[in-house]
Amino acid sequence: MEDVPLADLDEFQEHTGRKEPYRVFTPFYRAWSGYVRSRLAPPPGVRAGELPTAPLSLLRWPLPAELAAALSAAVPEDERPERQLDRFLGGSLQAYEELRDRYAQDAGSGLSRWLNVGALSARRAYVLALDEARCEDERDPLAFGGAAGWRADAAVQLELALPGSVEGPGSAPRDPSAATARTGAESWVRQLAWRDFYLYQARFDADFFRYEERVDLSGLTEEHAEAWRQGRTGVPLIDAAMTQLRTTGELPNRLRMITAMFLCKNLLAPFTAGEPWFRKQLLDYDNTLNRGGWLWSSSLGFDASPYFRIMNPVVQSRRWDPDGAYIRRWLPERAGMSAASVHEPADRALVDLKASRARAIETYKQLLAKPSRPLDRLT
């Protein structure tokens, strides 16, 4: 656990001087940012691939040839963690803030699977992202500490690479491209902070892994859960997203939120009907992060989505993918539909979005108003 988050969570909590953990992300993020800037140690200069490795031939019991061949071909060379990181930093990082929710363009970093299994250091990704922002403003060496960058002084580098430091809060950046790079880096770092926030909850929220025991979910139903899993709800964006997940094991973050909330709220299924499905399907699955996302969507846990805020998949589809390219890609039967109609639910959709939203608000209002069940009565 100590090496998974970017920040040392126990030390961070002690650093804040708080007796109780943060329950809201925004104040957590402010404290986390200050802590990371002042306490984060630079990543090691030696990469794992540079360490000497004993050849398999020296093993007393060598691997079967088929297994050895499968391992060597498991990850193509151009998909190795460090290469993906380099491509992201040198490419879509600058536009990350603008494009990260436009799921049809696949503008995410693609690094979560490597971060979650430890194949890529969160510290290295964090510092290099800010170093990339620095490189966009090489014409002003005083602002970023010269070519040595973070390697010379990590704490100073991290402080300078974010907005509101040397230039002062709210002041205009010297170079528009540098401003874009900084905005992209800051937006992506915020996602790393959310990652730490879920890990933080797992450490300091005693109920994190047992909300289904503390909250009475008996009024919810799994009636439509299988149709949701198979992408047969009649709501285009939901069905397209679940098709992508089932086909590729990948799903953009915004679509994870939309599909999870649709299951929990519009279909009134307990989050436990969807959490295991994501666990089985996602290539970047992480137990804590997956659970954190499901708790957020079902209005449980720290800083969860309020029960009365429910994402409308049609509105989300029109906003983030107006032409419906994503739906056309994963639901070819809709490829010939107009931009106005491609987002609309089928005539026989499982639920009416407006009516199911009203029902969900009333159901979750009552559900969350009930006192939590004491665990000693459950054992």
N, C-alpha and C positions, 0 to 999 in steps of 0.2 A: 504493500500500500504506500509506503514512503516514497517510492520512485515513480508512482503512477501520476499523481498530480504535479502541476507546475510548481506550486507553492508547498512547502512543508506545512501541512494543515494544523498539526498540533502546535508547532512553533508560531504559526500565524495567529491562532486563537490566543495564545499567550501574549503575542505582540500587541493585539488589540486591547488587552486589559479588560475584556468583557467576561462576565460570569456566564452569560447565556449566549448561545450561538446566534449568528445573524439569520433571520428568517425571511428577509427581503433581499433580492439580488442587488438592487442599486447601491445601498450602503455597503453591502459586502464587496461589490466591485470597486468602490472607491478605496476601501481599506486594503483590498487585495492588490490593487494597482500600486499603491504606495509601498506596500510590503515587498512586492516583487521587484520594483525598481531599486529598492534600497538593500534587499537581502539576497537576491538571486545570484548564485555563483555562475560564472561562465561555463558553458558545456566543455567537456574534455576535448582536447585538440586531436585525439586519436579516434578514428572511426572504427566501428566493430569489424568492418571488412578489411582493415589494415592489420588486425591482430593475426599472429600465426595460428594456423589451425591444423591439427593432426589429420592427415588423410584417412579416409575410411579404410584403406587397405591395412592400416596398422591396428585396427580393432581386432580383438581376439575372436569375436564373432561378427564378421562383416555382414552388412545389410544385404538382403537378397537383391539381385540385379534389378528386378522390376521396381522395387521400392527406391533403390538408389537413383534410378533413372527418373522416377516420378518426382523425387525431391529436387533433383537438379533442374527439372523443367517446371517446377511449381510456379515460379514467378519469373516471367520474361525479363531480360536484362533491362529493357527500357521502362519496366514497371517497378523496379527496385525502389525502396523508400527514398533514398537520397536523390535519385534521379527525378522522382515525382515531386519532391520538395523543391528541387532546383527549377523545374519547369513552372511550378506554381508561383514561386517567388519572382521569376523572371518574366512571367506572363500575366495570368489573371488576377494576381494580388492587387494590382493597381485599381482594377475595376470591381474588386470584390464587394465593396459596399453597394454599388449600383446594381450588380448582377446576381448577388448571392441568392436572392429569392426568385429569380427568373429561371425556374427549374428546367424549362425547355432548352435552355442554353448550356446546361451542365457546367456552371461556372464555379462549383465548389472546389475545394482543394484536393479532395480524394485521399486525404492523408489519415482520416480517422481510423481506418483499419490498422495502419502501422503504429499509430500512437497507442491504440488500445491494447496491442499485444507487446508493446515495448520494442518493436523493431525500429522505431524512430523516437528520438528523445524530444519530449515536449520543450525542454529548455533550449535545445538546439533550434527547433522550429521557431520558437518565440523570438529568440535573439536574432536569428538570421532574417526573420520577417522585418524587424525594426532596422536591421543593417541594410536591407534592400531599400527601405524608405530613405535611409541616409544617402545611399548611392545616387538617388535622384537629385541630390542637392550638392554634388561635389564642388560646385563653384563657390560654395560658402563653407570652407573648412572650419571656420570658428563655430559654426552651428552644430557640427557633428563630430568634432574631435579628430579630424584628419583621416588619412587612409586606413590607419590601424583599426578605427572603429571600435566595436565592442571588444575586440581582442585585447585592446589596451586597457580599457576601464569599463567593465560591463555596467556597473551601476550608473555611471555618468552617461554612457551611451543610451541606456534604456530611458533615462530621464529626458534626454534631448530628442529622441526619435519620435516622441509622441507630441501631439499638439499642446499648446499652452505651456511651453517650457521656456526656451531661450527667447523666443519671439514675443512671449507674453500672452496671456489668455485673450483670445479673440482677435489678435492682430493678424494682419494679412500676410500670408506666406510670400516668400520672394519669387517662387516659381510655381506656376499652376500644376506642372507635372509632379513637382515635389509634394504639393498639397494633396493631389490625387493619391500618390503613393502612401502618404501618411494616413489619409483617410482609410484606404484599403487595409493598411497594416493595423490600424486601431480597431477597425471593424472585425478583422479576423482574430485579433488578440481578445476581443470581447467574447468571441466564441470559446476560446481557450478558458476564459474566466467562467463561463457557464459550465464548461466541463468540470472545472475545479469546484464549482458551487454544488453540483450533484455529488461529487465525491465527498465534499464537506458535509452534505446532508447525511450521507451514508455513515460518516464518522460520528456526527453529533446529534442526529435525530434518532432517538431510540425506537421510533415506530417506522422508520424508513422501509424496512423489509417485512413489515407486518401490518400495514394499513388495512388489508383485507380482513384481518382479525379484529381490528379495533373499530372499524366502521361497518355498519349493517348494510350489506349490499344485496340482501335477499329480495328487495323490490325491483332489482334489475333482472334482465333476461338475456340468454344467449341464443334466442330464437333465430336471429338473423346473422349470427357470427360467422357461420360457414359461408354464407353468400358474400359477406364482406371479405373473407379470406380469399375467395376465388374470383373476386372482382365481378360479382353479379348483383350489384345493388341497384343498377339503373341510373346511378348518378355518375356521369362521364368521368369527371376528374378522379373520383374515388376508384372507379373500376380501372382506369388507366394506371393509376399509381400502384394498385394492388397487383396488376398484371406485370408491371415492371419489377416489383419486388419479387414476385414468384418466379419470374423468368431470369433475372440477373443477380438477385441478392443485394441490389442497391436501391436506394431511395433518397432523394434530396431531403434535407432537413425540414423544409417547409411542408413538404408532402407527408412527412412522418407526423407532424403536428395535426395537419388537416384530417388525415385518415384515422388517426387515433381518436381525435375529438369526435369525429363522425360516428365511430363505433360506440364510444362511451356516452355521447349525448343524444345524437339523432336516433340511434338504434337502441339506446338505453341498455347497453351491455356493460357488465362490470369490466374494469380494466384488465382483470385477470383472464378475460377471454381473448385479449389481443396481445398482451405482453409475451406469452409463450410463442405466439406465431412469429412475431418479430425476432425472437430469440433463435428460432429455427431457420429463418430466411436470411437475415442480414449477414453480409460478409464482414461487416465491421462491428459485429455484436459485442457489447460489453454489458455485463449484468447490471452494474450500478447506473450507467448512463441510460440504458434502455428503460430501466425501472423509473428513473427520474423523469424521463420524458412522458411515460404513461401516467405517473402521478400528477404531473403538471396538467396533462390533458383532461384528467378526471377530477380536477380541482381538489387534489389531496396533496399534503406535504407543504414544504416551505415555498412561499411565493408562487403558489399554483395559479393557474388561470382561474379567475372568478367564475363561479358557476353560471352567471348570467351572460358571459361573453362566449359566444359559440361561433366558430368560423363557419361561414356559409361557403360550401365548395364551389358553387356557381360564381359567387362574387369573387372569390379568391382566384378562380380560373380566368375570369375576365380581366382581373387586375394584373396578374403576373404573366399571363400568356394570352393576350387579346386575340391572336389569330388562331389559337387552339392547336398549335403545332404539336404540343405534347400529347394531347388527346388523340390526334390523327395518327401519331406514331404508334401508340400502344393499343388503340382501338381502330383498326383499319376500316371497319364497317362505317365509321364516321368520317372517313377521309374526304368524302365528297360533299360534306355538309358546309353550309355557309358559316362565316365567322360569328354571325348573330345566333345561330341555332346549335352550333357544335357543343356549346357548354351546357345546354339545357338538359334536364333529366328526361329519361324515357317516360313514355306514357304509363308504363307499369313499374315505375320505380318503387322500391320497398316502402319508402316513406315520403310524405310531403315535407319539404324542408321547413316551411314556415310553421306548420302544425307541430312537427316533431321538435322544433326549437322551443316552442312554448311549453310543450309537455316536459322537455328536459329541464327547463328552468324551474318549473314547479317541483319536479321529482327531486332534483339535486338540492333545492332549497330545503326541502323536508329532510332529505338524507343527511345533509351536513348540520342540520339543527339538532339532530339527535345526539345525546351524549355518547362519547366513546365507550365501548365496552371494556371493562377492566380485564387485563390479561389473566389475572389470577383465577377468573371464572372460566377461562377457556382451557385451562390445563387439566 
